[in-house]
Amino acid sequence: MKKVKITQIRSGIGRPQDQKDTLKSLGLRKMNHSVEVDMDNPCQAGMVKKVAHLLKIEEI
């Protein structure tokens, strides 16, 4: 099981609504908030890829 720690490093303000919704569905609430995501799930992997420019991604 591959897990990664994602941290929101850029704001969702001024971004398209679908990117804001993606951040919310990943569990990210505000700047510098971190969550662990299971990358074996293709749905979550796609969401991380969609907003990768707003995130810092670290392997655990």
Helices and strands as residue ranges (DSSP letters): E 3-8, H 17-26, E 34-38, H 42-50, G 52-54, E 55-59
